[in-house]
Amino acid sequence: MPYTLLANNSYLFASGLLGVLVRPANKEDLPGLMWIEHECFGRERFSRRYLLSLLQNQEVDVLIGMVEGNVVASAMVLHDPSTIRSRILSLAIIPEEQGHGRSKPLLTHIEELARQRGSLIVFLEVRVENDAAINLYLGRGYRIGDRIPDFFGRGEDAWYMERALL
Ligand SMILES: CC(C)(COP(=O)(O)OP(=O)(O)OC[C@H]1O[C@@H](n2cnc3c(N)ncnc32)[C@H](O)[C@@H]1OP(=O)(O)O)[C@@H](O)C(=O)NCCC(=O)NCCS
């Protein structure tokens, strides 16, 4: 996916009709991150405290996606040098911006950061009924692994998905 490197580690991806600016999040983005979590995950959103801990964790990259100056997306990925694997903790596009190819630049960027950290595998857990996310990852070359019972709570199973980074 073509992109342009801007100042401050920001990347402008040509995607859909409008470009998506992807940049590292900072503490000032906390309200925006909380809003996206609320819009996308409702009661199952990450708490303020957890988001803050992710922002402060050196092994985590937290990304913000912007369109025309507005925050519309977020992504979080945890790198584990000991296993050379990176785990996608969250990837979210606000509902109004879904379905326009916004997620692909974020996923591309996540994978690039994982490569830079030396990871060989990117993995995640996704709700078994989350067709949009499952299709997104399948289209990107992820494979479905085990079904994890009760991963998101009682009766709420997840698929484990992973992709080898080349
Ligand atoms: C999953 C999510 C990130 C996808 O973002 P998006 O910007 O709407 O997706 P895109 O428009 O970039 O589409 C990328 C691919 O996802 C799949 N997809 C997207 N929306 C879909 C839908 N409603 N149904 C089925 N597949 C869908 C398609 O494979 C699509 O590729 P294509 O356009 O080449 O067919 C978004 O729906 C979202 O934020 N959902 C709520 C939070 C969430 O569930 N996050 C995933 C946690 S693992």
The ligand as a Tripos MOL2 file, in Angstrom:
@<TRIPOS>MOLECULE
LIG
   48    50     1     0     0
SMALL
NO_CHARGES

@<TRIPOS>ATOM
      1 C1        -13.3610   -4.6560   11.6490 C.3       1 LIG1
      2 C2        -13.1470   -3.1970   11.2260 C.3       1 LIG1
      3 C3        -11.8350   -2.7090   11.8380 C.3       1 LIG1
      4 C4        -13.0460   -3.1290    9.7180 C.3       1 LIG1
      5 O1        -12.7610   -1.7780    9.3700 O.3       1 LIG1
      6 P1        -13.3590   -1.0930    8.0460 P.3       1 LIG1
      7 O2        -12.6000    0.1690    7.8320 O.co2     1 LIG1
      8 O3        -14.8190   -1.0110    8.1360 O.co2     1 LIG1
      9 O4        -12.9830   -2.1670    6.9430 O.3       1 LIG1
     10 P2        -12.4910   -1.8460    5.4680 P.3       1 LIG1
     11 O5        -13.4950   -0.9750    4.7950 O.co2     1 LIG1
     12 O6        -11.0650   -1.3970    5.5220 O.co2     1 LIG1
     13 O7        -12.5820   -3.2980    4.8060 O.3       1 LIG1
     14 C5        -11.4770   -4.1960    4.9170 C.3       1 LIG1
     15 C6        -12.0070   -5.5930    4.7230 C.3       1 LIG1
     16 O8        -12.7680   -5.9890    5.8550 O.3       1 LIG1
     17 C7        -13.8420   -6.8310    5.4370 C.3       1 LIG1
     18 N1        -15.0960   -6.1740    5.8090 N.ar      1 LIG1
     19 C8        -15.2670   -4.8800    6.1740 C.ar      1 LIG1
     20 N2        -16.5530   -4.6590    6.5070 N.ar      1 LIG1
     21 C9        -17.1960   -5.8360    6.3390 C.ar      1 LIG1
     22 C10       -18.5480   -6.2480    6.5450 C.ar      1 LIG1
     23 N3        -19.4980   -5.4020    6.9810 N.pl3     1 LIG1
     24 N4        -18.8530   -7.5480    6.3060 N.ar      1 LIG1
     25 C11       -17.9300   -8.4220    5.8800 C.ar      1 LIG1
     26 N5        -16.6210   -8.0800    5.6720 N.ar      1 LIG1
     27 C12       -16.2780   -6.8020    5.8860 C.ar      1 LIG1
     28 C13       -13.7190   -7.0070    3.9530 C.3       1 LIG1
     29 O9        -12.9320   -8.1660    3.7200 O.3       1 LIG1
     30 C14       -12.9240   -5.7720    3.5490 C.3       1 LIG1
     31 O10       -12.1470   -5.9580    2.4060 O.3       1 LIG1
     32 P3        -12.7710   -5.5970    0.9610 P.3       1 LIG1
     33 O11       -13.2700   -4.2020    1.0470 O.co2     1 LIG1
     34 O12       -11.6030   -5.7510    0.0450 O.co2     1 LIG1
     35 O13       -13.8630   -6.5860    0.7420 O.co2     1 LIG1
     36 C15       -14.3470   -2.3120   11.6620 C.3       1 LIG1
     37 O14       -15.5250   -2.9220   11.2220 O.3       1 LIG1
     38 C16       -14.4410   -2.0440   13.1400 C.2       1 LIG1
     39 O15       -13.7640   -1.1560   13.6640 O.2       1 LIG1
     40 N6        -15.3060   -2.8140   13.8570 N.am      1 LIG1
     41 C17       -15.5460   -2.5870   15.2790 C.3       1 LIG1
     42 C18       -14.3270   -2.9330   16.1070 C.3       1 LIG1
     43 C19       -13.8560   -4.3420   15.8320 C.2       1 LIG1
     44 O16       -14.6170   -5.2910   15.8120 O.2       1 LIG1
     45 N7        -12.5370   -4.4680   15.6520 N.am      1 LIG1
     46 C20       -11.8800   -5.7360   15.3790 C.3       1 LIG1
     47 C21       -11.3600   -6.3040   16.6380 C.3       1 LIG1
     48 S1        -10.3260   -7.7420   16.2890 S.3       1 LIG1
@<TRIPOS>BOND
     1     1     2 1
     2     2     3 1
     3     2     4 1
     4     2    36 1
     5     4     5 1
     6     5     6 1
     7     6     7 2
     8     6     8 1
     9     6     9 1
    10     9    10 1
    11    10    11 2
    12    10    12 1
    13    10    13 1
    14    13    14 1
    15    14    15 1
    16    15    16 1
    17    15    30 1
    18    16    17 1
    19    17    18 1
    20    17    28 1
    21    18    19 ar
    22    18    27 ar
    23    19    20 ar
    24    20    21 ar
    25    21    22 ar
    26    21    27 ar
    27    22    23 1
    28    22    24 ar
    29    24    25 ar
    30    25    26 ar
    31    26    27 ar
    32    28    29 1
    33    28    30 1
    34    30    31 1
    35    31    32 1
    36    32    33 2
    37    32    34 1
    38    32    35 1
    39    36    37 1
    40    36    38 1
    41    38    39 2
    42    38    40 1
    43    40    41 1
    44    41    42 1
    45    42    43 1
    46    43    44 2
    47    43    45 1
    48    45    46 1
    49    46    47 1
    50    47    48 1
@<TRIPOS>SUBSTRUCTURE
     1 LIG1         1 GROUP 0 **** ****
